């Protein structure tokens, strides 16, 4: 069994603890959190597992082989770097780091030491996203022309990152998982409705040289919670509603064709509305699959579904979006 330490027992950390505890490949040796009230809650749930109020007790423990980090993003780089330098495998909560330079340094360090470094983009492990990828890869919807994502709700306001850094990584991970083409440029606009200066409503548009366009609507100040993605192909279209309990994925045999009138030379549009197909998806916990993928990356050197290329691409995109936001939506080339 892989001896594991978990740093952070907040909202996401408690989900990690539950799933690592239930995986036969891991043994949780210690959980660290600087908040005593969180450790008190942990003690009631898992009295047999040791705790620490300082992350150094996990980083410096020679018996611990892997570390899961579920802390604010500004702490990720230093915690992960310290763990990798101690030759421990690392799982990071998303987003990976605060900058692409930090992310690349961690990737280089992990490669140098032969260690697994993974970011928990858990949406990639849902059967819905896996099914969508199959539909795209087998040509069911034709060539993808656009992706339009909406991820909005009321709260939770983050004190250290804007709404794009908080919410967009979920849907960006899906974009980069489904589309192999690298983005060319982006534009981002947003507004802060608080005195913090941190954007809590933002819109991100990503451009590809092929003509593919991806749009993301993120908000902490919506009266309703929406988790929806539209994917348009030149043959069919997909609607992915993550809040739908059963039929999360629907394939619409809808589209249009264009022809030119011989007399007027004007374009005419012929619209097609066909059947709706709901592919079957299993109800399995995505986080449990992610934990198992992390185990296999350690035990069998398997490249995880949520690989480093995806994690790094997301940080580069978020970094460029911050530049565009500061310049009122100016196009930023993604290098």
N, C-alpha and C positions, 0 to 999 in steps of 0.2 A: 504493500500500500504506500501511496505517496503521502508523506507527512506534510501537512499544510498549515499555514498561518493565515489568518484573515485580519486585515487592518481596516477598521471601520465597521460599526454595527448600527448604521443608520437605516434609512428606509430601504436602500438597495442591499446593504450589507446583510440584513436579516434574511433576505431571499437567497443570497449566496450561501449563507450558513446552512439553511434548510436543504438546499440542493446538494451542496458538497457533503453534508452529513448523510444524505441518502444515497450517495454514490459509493460503490464497493471499492473503487480504486483509490479513494482518498481517506485519510484519517486526519481530522481537525485536531491539531495539537494545541493551538492557542488562538484566542481572539483578542485584539487590542482596540481600545477606544479611549480617547482622552476624557470622555464624559462618564462620570461614575454612575449616573442614572441609567445610561444605556447598558453598562456592565451589570447593573443590578437586575435589569430585565433579562439579560442573557443568562445570568446565574440561575434564574427561576426556570428557564427553558432547558438549559444544558448544564446541570450542576457538576457533571463529571469532567467538563472541559475547562482547562486553565484560561485565565484572562490576564490582561496586562493593561495598564493605563498609559503605556509608552510604546510606540511602534518599534523602538530599538530592541525591545525584548524578543520580538519576532525576527527582525532583520539579522540580529547577532546570534540567534540560536542555531548552533551547528547541526542540530537534528532536523530542523525544518528544511524541506527540499523545495517547496513552492509557496508562493505568496499571492493572495488575492487582495487587491487594493480597491476599496470602495470609499473613497474620500473625495473632497472637492478637487476640481481639475487642477488648480494651481499647485497642489501638493503631489500630483502624479509623477512628475519628472524626477524629483529628488528621491521619493520613496522607491520608485521602480529602479532608478540608477543604483541606489544603495543595495537593493536586493540582488540585482544582476551582478554587481561587483562581488557579492558574497556567494555567487554562483547558485542562485535560486531562480527557478522558473517563475514567470510573472503573468498574472491575469489582471488587466487594468479595466476599471469602469470607464465607460465612454464619457466624453471624448478622451482620446489617448493622452494628449498633453496640451499645453497652452500655445505651442508653436511648432512649426515643421522642423526647425533646427533641433529642438528638444526631442521630437519624435525620431528623427534620423539618428541622433546620438544613441538613443535607446536601442534602435534596430541594429546599429553597428555593434554595440556592446553585446547584445544577445547573440548575434551571429559569431562574434569573436569567441565567446565562451560556450558556444554550442547549446544555448538555452532556448526554451520556448518562451515567446513573448506574444501575448494575445490580448485583443481588446474585445470586451463582451458586447458586441453588436448583436444582441439576442434576437432581434426581429428576423435575422437571416435564418434562424433555426425553426421558425414557425412553418408548419406544413403549408400554410397559405402562400408564403413567399417561395417556398420550394416548388409548389405547384405552378406558380406564375412563371418561374424560371424555366420549367419544363415546357410550358406553353409557348414561351418565346423561343427557346432553343430548338424546338421541333417545328417552328414555322407556322404555328396555328394562327397567329394574328398578323403574320407577314412582317415586314420591316417596321421596327418601332420608330414612330415619328415624333412623339411627345410623351412626356410624363408630367402630370400635374398633381401635386400633393398638398393636402390641407391637414395641419396638425395644430388644433387650437383648443383652448380650454380657459377656465378662470383660475389663475394661479398655477403653480407656486412661483412667486417672484424669487429669482436667484440673486444673491448679493454680489457675486463675483463675475458672472458671465451674462451676456445678453441672450435673448430668446432664441437666436439662431444657434448659438453654441450649446444651448440647453436642449432644444427640441429637434433641430434639423438633423443631427447625427443619425437618428433612427431612420429617416427616409433617404438620407444621402447614402447610408450603407446599402439600402435596397437598390438605389440607382446604380451604384458601382458594382453591385453583385449581378445585376441583370444586364448591364451594358458594358461591354469590354472596351469601347472607345473612350479615350481620354478627353476630358472637357478642354475647350479652348479658352473660354473667357466667362466672366459672370458680371452681373449687376445686382446690387443689393440696396434696398431702401428700407427705412424704418423710423420709428418714433418712440420716444420715452414719455410715458404719461405720468412718470414720477419725477422726483427731484434728484434722483441718483444719476441721471444721464445714461442709464443702461436701457437699451431698446427693449421694449416689451411687446411690440408689434413689428414684424419685419417680413419683407418679401424678397426672395432670392430667385434669380433667373440664371440658369447655367446654359451656355451655348456650346455646341459641338460643331466641328468643321463640316460634318456630314449634313448639317441642317437640323439635326435632332435638337430639341429644346426641352429643358426640364425646369419646372417652376415649383417653388415651395412657399407656402403661406403658413407662418408660425405666429402664435399669439398666446399671451398669458391673460388677456383681458376679454375673452369671448364669453358670452352668456351661456353658450352650449359647448359641449365637448364633441369634437369631430376628429376622426382618424381615418381619412379617406385618400386613396390614390387612384388616379385615372391613368391608364396606359393605352395610348392609341397606336395601333398598327395600321398599315395600309390595306389590311384585309379585315381585321376584326379589332375590337376594343375590349379592355379589361377594366372592371371596377373592383377595387380591393377596399372593403370596409372592415377595418380591424375591430370595430365595436359590434359588428354583427355576430350573434352567438353561433350561428350555424352556417349560413351561406355567405362566408366572408369573401369569396371570389366568384365573380360573375363574368362570363364572356359574352359580349354582345356581337352578333353577326350584323353589324351596322357599319355604314360608311357612305362614301359618295364617289362618283366618277365625274370626269370633266370631258366635255366635247365642245368643239367649236362649230358654230352655225356657219354653214357654207356661204350664206347670203350676207349676213350681218357681220360675220367674222368675230362675233362676240362669244364669250365662253358661256356654256350652259351646264348646269349642275344636275346630276341625277342622284337622288338620295335613296339609300337602301336601308330598310329596317327589317331585319330577319329575326331568327330565333335567339333566345337567351339560354345559355348553358351554364349550369352551376356545378363545377367539378367537385368531387368529394374530397374533403380534407379531414384528416384525423385530429382528434382532440388530445394532443400530447403537450406536455409542458416544455416550451422552447428552452427555458433556462436549464432544465435537466439535460437536454441534448447538448447545450453549449458546454456544460461542465464535463460531460463525457468526451466531447471533442478536445477539450483542454487536456484531459487525461491521455487520450490517444496521441496527442502531439508530443507529450512527454515520454510516454512508454514506447511508442512505435515511430517517433519522428515523423508523424503524419502532418501534412499541411492542413491547418484548420479551415473551416468554411469562412470564418471571420479572420482572414489572414492579415498580415502586416501591410500588404499593398492597399487593402481597403481602408485600414485605419489611418495610414499615412495620407491617402488621397483625401480623406475627410478633413484632416487637419489643414492640409494645403488649401482646400476649398473654404473652410471657415476663416482661415487667416486672410485669404483674398477678399472674403465677404466683409471683414472688418475694415479693410482699406476702402472698399467701395462705399460702405456706410458712412465713413468719415468724409468722403468726397461726394456725398449726396447722390449716390447711385451711379457714379462714373464707372464705365466699363474697365474691368481689371483683367489683364491677360494672366492666365494660370500657367506658370512655367513648370 
